[in-house]
């Protein structure tokens, strides 16, 4: 009997210890993760028990909670909803929030650890609890200019501040109206959401940070940076200048855009190849650098890395283990190289900032309900990617590309613009993806910009970066420089 009692006691003790351990993990170790989990319905519903804090642009609310006479007490409303949808996301009554509504849900709902004493004070004083306000880094002039300039194209525009990493504009089209998904009618929200999900234009996708495309010739900036940093090449390093180039170990042929050689002569410099955006010399350069050197430079710029701004950013990709033919294609942004507009803006901003990469960020401050600063976000240096000398060299090469090269449609009278266009292939018959990335003024960079236009801008395989993407960048830069 004593033996059986001892066994039962041991089992009960083990069960108790298991329960104690799991409870401790849930309540202490995993508390924040569970509270932040979008599937946590209780946390979402608790958010409606307080007045949710506003999301601000230049001090003005672009998302705020208004009192209503129903069980939810407050209705989330969005000013200029489609314009700011990539920033705010939406806050539904029957599902997971998106955008800043999701990334900073606990702050906006007043349930973050840093707001514990605010919650306690509200209980003691009987005051109505309120969530914190979020002041974004978005510049309303830049945001509106990017929206207007992108027009009816499918694509994205992102503008950053090179010296701080602040995101000043992020526009994605087609867009959607978050107000349509914030109503307190579950059936109606489900119908509208399903319609957006099934829309072939994918309006719910934030193309600035979550859509990957082949970067094409804008990736040549990464390859040139790798060449200069190696110490083995200069802008004047020459390469053979044929009109066609057969990939090693392959029957595939690389040609320059428009066919023919890269300017006159039997040889061409790296500087001319970048200015005229020629593929063959870049493929030759890529072969000499090798896959590892290109990948290492791409990763210094941020490829193959996860970022939060605090929105989750889809990882841009530069592949490992490429053979020679694949490496040659990757050197002008093809094969399986993929990038977001934010990633290419980081490349331009780093060059503009003397080779120093700043962490991208779209939140300036978290403000208490009385608008006192609860938390502020300071610029964060990630790393020195290239030397200041090589950054200055690349800046001049990019200026040359705008002044009299393949990015000429980004020129602005009285302002030196540094830029690079791209026209990326997606398949034998698929429309091209069109790019521009750059910054201005080149001698004192205040704005870095990347423009992405999908589906060839409606022109299939006849559209190209300088025709469509560069003029969009020009309009946005003119607007922000003249504000």
C-alpha positions in Angstrom: 0.0 0.0 0.0 2.8 2.4 0.9 4.5 1.6 -2.4 1.3 2.5 -4.4 0.8 5.6 -2.3 4.4 6.7 -3.0 3.8 6.2 -6.8 0.7 8.2 -6.7 2.4 11.0 -4.7 5.2 11.1 -7.3 2.8 11.3 -10.2 0.8 14.1 -8.5 4.0 16.0 -7.7 5.2 15.7 -11.3 1.8 16.9 -12.6 2.0 19.8 -10.2 5.5 20.7 -11.3 4.4 20.5 -15.0 1.5 22.8 -14.3 3.6 25.2 -12.4 6.2 25.3 -15.2 3.7 25.8 -18.0 1.9 28.5 -16.0 5.1 30.3 -15.4 6.1 30.1 -19.1 2.7 31.4 -20.2 2.4 34.2 -17.6 6.0 35.4 -17.6 8.1 34.2 -20.5 5.4 34.2 -23.3 3.1 36.9 -21.9 4.2 39.6 -24.4 4.2 37.2 -27.4 0.8 35.9 -26.6 -0.6 39.4 -26.0 0.8 40.5 -29.4 -0.5 37.5 -31.3 -3.1 38.6 -33.8 -5.1 35.4 -33.0 -5.6 36.5 -29.4 -9.3 37.6 -29.6 -9.4 38.7 -26.0 -6.6 41.2 -26.6 -8.4 42.5 -29.7 -11.8 42.9 -27.9 -10.1 44.6 -24.9 -8.8 47.2 -27.3 -12.4 48.4 -27.7 -12.8 49.0 -24.0 -10.6 52.1 -24.2 -10.3 55.0 -26.7 -7.7 53.8 -29.1 -4.9 56.3 -29.6 -4.6 58.1 -32.9 -2.0 57.6 -35.6 -0.6 61.0 -36.6 1.1 62.6 -39.6 2.6 66.0 -38.8 0.5 66.1 -35.7 -2.8 65.5 -37.6 -4.7 62.2 -37.1 -4.9 59.8 -40.1 -6.5 57.2 -37.9 -8.5 57.9 -34.8 -11.4 56.4 -32.6 -14.7 58.2 -32.5 -17.4 57.4 -29.9 -20.4 55.5 -31.2 -23.6 54.2 -29.7 -23.0 50.5 -29.9 -21.4 47.6 -28.0 -17.9 48.5 -29.3 -18.1 52.1 -27.9 -15.6 53.5 -30.5 -15.5 53.5 -34.3 -12.1 53.5 -35.9 -12.0 56.1 -38.7 -9.3 56.9 -41.3 -8.7 60.3 -42.9 -7.6 59.9 -46.6 -7.9 56.2 -46.1 -6.5 55.0 -49.5 -3.6 57.5 -49.4 -2.3 56.3 -46.0 -3.5 52.6 -46.1 0.1 51.2 -46.3 0.9 53.2 -43.1 -2.1 52.6 -40.9 -3.4 49.3 -42.2 -6.8 48.6 -40.7 -8.4 47.6 -37.4 -11.3 45.2 -37.9 -13.8 43.9 -35.3 -13.5 40.3 -36.4 -9.9 39.6 -37.4 -6.3 40.6 -37.2 -5.3 44.2 -37.6 -2.6 45.2 -40.2 -0.1 48.0 -40.7 0.7 50.2 -37.7 -2.6 49.2 -36.2 -1.1 45.7 -35.8 2.6 46.6 -35.2 1.8 49.0 -32.3 -1.5 47.5 -31.3 -0.6 47.4 -27.6 0.6 51.0 -27.5 -2.5 52.2 -29.4 -4.8 50.2 -27.1 -3.1 51.3 -23.9 -2.1 47.8 -22.9 1.7 47.8 -23.4 4.0 47.2 -20.4 5.1 50.8 -20.5 1.5 52.0 -20.0 0.9 49.9 -16.9 0.9 52.9 -14.5 -1.5 54.8 -16.9 -3.9 51.8 -16.6 -3.5 51.8 -12.8 -4.0 55.5 -12.5 -7.2 55.3 -14.6 -8.6 52.6 -12.3 -7.8 54.6 -9.1 -9.0 58.0 -10.4 -11.9 56.7 -12.4 -10.6 58.5 -15.5 -11.5 57.1 -18.9 -8.6 55.0 -20.2 -7.0 56.0 -23.4 -4.4 54.5 -25.7 -1.1 56.2 -26.7 -0.8 58.2 -29.9 1.7 57.3 -32.6 3.5 60.1 -34.4 4.8 58.8 -37.7 7.8 60.0 -39.7 5.6 60.5 -42.8 5.8 63.9 -44.5 2.3 64.8 -45.8 3.8 66.7 -48.8 5.9 63.8 -49.8 3.1 61.3 -49.4 0.6 63.3 -51.5 3.2 64.0 -54.1 4.1 60.3 -54.4 0.4 59.4 -54.6 -0.3 62.0 -57.4 2.9 61.1 -59.4 2.2 57.4 -59.4 -1.2 58.1 -60.9 -3.0 55.0 -62.2 0.1 52.8 -62.4 0.4 49.6 -60.4 3.4 50.0 -58.2 4.9 51.9 -55.3 6.9 54.9 -54.3 9.0 55.2 -51.1 10.9 58.3 -49.9 13.4 58.3 -47.1 15.7 60.7 -45.3 19.3 59.4 -45.8 20.8 61.0 -42.7 18.2 59.5 -40.3 16.6 56.5 -42.0 13.1 58.1 -41.6 10.5 56.9 -44.1 8.9 60.1 -45.4 6.4 58.6 -47.9 5.2 55.1 -48.7 2.5 54.8 -51.4 1.2 51.6 -52.8 -1.3 51.2 -55.7 -3.9 49.9 -56.2 -4.9 50.8 -52.6 -8.0 50.3 -50.5 -10.0 52.3 -48.0 -9.5 51.0 -44.4 -12.8 52.6 -43.4 -14.6 49.9 -45.4 -13.0 47.2 -43.1 -13.5 49.0 -39.8 -17.3 49.1 -39.6 -19.0 47.2 -36.8 -20.9 44.9 -39.2 -19.1 41.5 -39.2 -20.9 40.2 -42.3 -20.2 43.3 -44.3 -16.6 43.4 -43.3 -16.2 39.8 -44.3 -17.7 40.4 -47.7 -15.5 43.5 -48.3 -12.4 41.7 -47.2 -13.1 38.7 -49.4 -13.6 41.0 -52.3 -10.2 42.6 -51.7 -8.5 39.3 -51.3 -9.9 38.0 -54.6 -9.2 41.2 -56.5 -6.5 40.3 -59.1 -4.8 43.6 -58.5 -3.9 42.7 -54.9 -4.8 46.0 -53.3 -4.1 44.6 -49.8 -0.4 44.1 -50.6 1.9 46.9 -49.5 4.2 47.0 -52.5 6.6 49.3 -50.7 7.8 46.7 -48.3 6.1 43.3 -49.0 6.2 42.8 -52.7 9.4 41.3 -54.3 10.4 42.0 -57.9 13.6 41.5 -59.9 15.5 44.7 -59.5 17.1 44.7 -62.9 19.6 47.4 -63.5 19.1 49.3 -60.2 21.0 46.3 -58.7 24.0 47.4 -60.7 24.7 49.9 -57.9 25.3 47.0 -55.5 27.7 45.3 -58.0 29.6 48.5 -58.7 29.9 49.1 -54.9 31.4 45.6 -54.5 33.8 46.3 -57.3 35.1 49.6 -55.9 35.3 48.2 -52.3 37.4 45.3 -53.5 40.2 47.7 -54.4 40.7 45.8 -57.7 38.5 48.1 -59.8 38.0 51.8 -60.5 35.3 53.6 -62.5 37.8 53.6 -65.4 38.5 49.9 -65.4 37.8 48.6 -68.9 36.0 45.5 -70.2 35.4 44.1 -73.6 32.5 45.7 -75.4 30.8 43.1 -77.7 27.2 43.4 -78.9 26.4 40.0 -77.6 27.8 37.9 -74.7 27.3 34.1 -74.4 27.0 33.1 -70.8 29.7 30.6 -69.7 28.6 27.0 -69.8 25.3 28.0 -71.4 23.9 28.7 -74.8 22.0 31.7 -73.5 23.0 35.1 -74.9 23.1 38.4 -73.0 22.5 41.7 -74.9 22.4 45.3 -73.9 19.2 47.2 -73.8 18.4 48.2 -77.3 21.0 45.8 -78.7 24.5 46.7 -79.9 27.5 47.7 -78.0 27.8 49.8 -74.9 28.8 53.0 -76.7 31.6 53.2 -79.3 34.9 51.3 -79.1 36.1 47.8 -78.4 36.2 48.4 -74.7 34.0 50.2 -72.2 34.6 51.5 -68.6 32.5 50.6 -65.5 31.5 54.3 -65.4 30.1 54.3 -68.9 28.4 50.9 -68.3 26.6 52.3 -65.3 25.7 55.6 -67.0 24.3 53.9 -70.0 23.0 50.9 -68.0 24.6 48.2 -70.1 24.2 44.6 -69.2 27.2 42.9 -70.9 30.0 44.8 -69.1 28.1 44.3 -65.8 27.9 40.5 -66.5 31.6 40.5 -67.2 32.3 42.4 -64.0 30.0 40.1 -62.1 32.0 37.1 -63.3 35.3 38.6 -62.1 33.8 39.5 -58.7 32.1 36.2 -58.2 28.9 35.2 -56.4 30.3 35.5 -52.9 31.6 39.0 -53.3 28.3 40.3 -54.8 26.3 38.5 -52.1 28.4 39.9 -49.3 27.9 43.4 -50.6 24.2 42.9 -51.1 23.9 41.7 -47.5 25.8 44.8 -46.2 23.1 46.9 -47.9 20.4 44.8 -46.2 19.5 41.9 -48.6 18.8 38.5 -46.9 17.9 40.3 -43.7 14.6 40.8 -41.9 13.6 44.3 -41.0 10.9 45.9 -38.9 10.1 49.6 -39.3 8.1 48.6 -37.1 6.0 47.0 -39.9 7.4 43.6 -41.0 9.4 44.0 -44.2 9.7 41.1 -46.6 13.3 40.0 -46.9 14.9 41.0 -50.2 16.9 38.1 -51.7 20.4 37.7 -53.2 21.0 33.9 -53.7 23.9 31.8 -52.6 25.8 29.2 -54.6 25.3 30.5 -58.1 27.3 29.1 -61.0 29.0 31.4 -63.5 26.1 31.9 -65.8 23.7 32.6 -62.9 26.2 35.0 -61.3 26.5 36.9 -64.6 22.7 37.3 -64.8 22.5 38.4 -61.1 25.1 41.1 -61.8 22.4 43.1 -63.6 19.6 42.2 -61.2 18.1 39.1 -63.0 18.0 35.4 -62.3 16.5 35.0 -58.8 17.6 38.3 -57.3 14.5 40.0 -55.7 14.0 43.3 -53.9 11.4 45.5 -52.3 11.3 49.3 -53.1 12.4 49.9 -49.5 15.5 47.8 -50.0 16.5 49.7 -53.1 15.8 53.0 -51.3 18.2 51.8 -48.6 20.9 51.2 -51.3 20.5 54.8 -52.6 20.2 56.3 -49.1 23.4 54.6 -48.1 25.3 56.0 -51.0 23.9 59.4 -50.4 24.9 59.2 -46.7 28.6 58.7 -47.3 28.3 54.9 -47.3 26.7 54.6 -43.9 23.4 52.6 -43.6 20.8 53.9 -41.2 18.0 51.6 -40.0 14.7 52.5 -41.8 12.0 53.6 -39.4 8.5 55.1 -39.8 7.7 56.0 -36.2 8.9 59.2 -34.6 7.3 59.1 -31.2 4.9 57.3 -28.9 2.9 59.9 -27.1 0.9 59.6 -23.9 -2.8 60.7 -24.0 -1.7 64.1 -22.8 0.7 64.1 -25.8 3.8 64.0 -23.6 6.6 61.9 -25.1 6.4 58.3 -23.9 9.1 57.0 -26.3 11.1 58.5 -29.0 13.0 56.8 -31.8 16.6 58.0 -32.6 18.5 57.3 -35.8 20.3 54.0 -35.6 23.4 53.3 -37.6 23.5 49.7 -38.9 26.9 49.7 -40.5 29.4 51.4 -42.8 28.7 49.7 -46.1 31.2 51.4 -48.3 33.8 54.0 -47.7 32.9 57.7 -47.9 35.3 58.0 -50.9 33.6 55.2 -52.8 30.2 56.7 -51.9 31.3 60.0 -53.4 32.6 58.3 -56.5 29.3 56.4 -56.9 27.3 59.6 -56.4 29.1 61.3 -59.3 28.5 58.2 -61.5 24.8 58.4 -60.6 24.7 62.1 -61.4 26.2 61.4 -64.7 23.5 58.8 -65.4 20.8 61.5 -64.8 22.6 64.3 -66.6 23.3 62.5 -69.9 22.7 58.8 -69.4 20.0 56.2 -69.0 18.2 58.1 -66.2 17.9 61.5 -68.0 14.1 61.9 -67.3 14.8 62.5 -63.6 16.6 65.8 -64.3 15.5 68.8 -62.4 16.5 72.3 -63.4 18.9 73.8 -60.9 19.3 70.6 -58.8 21.8 67.8 -59.3 20.0 64.5 -59.1 21.8 61.2 -58.6 19.9 58.2 -60.0 19.7 54.9 -61.6 16.9 53.3 -63.7 16.0 49.7 -64.1 14.0 47.6 -66.6 13.7 44.1 -65.2 12.5 41.0 -67.1 10.0 38.6 -65.6 9.8 36.0 -68.3 9.8 35.5 -72.0 6.5 37.3 -72.6 5.6 38.9 -69.3 5.6 42.7 -68.9 8.7 44.3 -67.5 9.1 45.7 -64.0 10.3 49.3 -64.1 12.4 51.1 -61.5 14.1 54.3 -60.5 16.2 54.8 -57.4 18.2 57.9 -56.4 18.5 60.9 -54.3 18.7 64.7 -54.3 20.3 67.2 -54.0 23.4 65.1 -54.9 25.8 67.5 -53.1 23.6 67.6 -49.9 21.2 64.7 -50.0 17.9 65.3 -48.2 15.7 62.8 -50.0 16.2 59.3 -51.3 13.5 57.8 -53.5 12.6 54.5 -55.2 9.9 54.1 -57.7 8.5 50.7 -58.8 6.0 50.3 -61.7 4.7 46.8 -62.4 3.2 45.4 -65.5 5.4 47.4 -67.8 3.4 50.5 -66.9 0.8 49.1 -69.3 3.3 48.9 -72.1 4.2 45.3 -71.7 7.8 44.8 -72.9 8.1 48.2 -74.6 8.1 50.2 -71.3 11.4 51.0 -69.6 12.5 52.7 -66.4 13.6 56.0 -67.9 10.3 56.4 -69.8 7.9 55.8 -66.8 9.6 55.4 -63.4 12.2 58.3 -63.7 9.5 61.0 -64.4 7.6 59.9 -61.4 10.6 60.3 -59.2 11.3 63.7 -60.8 7.8 64.9 -59.9 8.1 63.7 -56.3 11.5 65.2 -55.8 10.5 68.5 -57.2 7.5 68.6 -54.8 9.5 67.9 -51.7 12.5 70.2 -52.7 10.1 73.1 -53.3 7.9 72.7 -50.2 
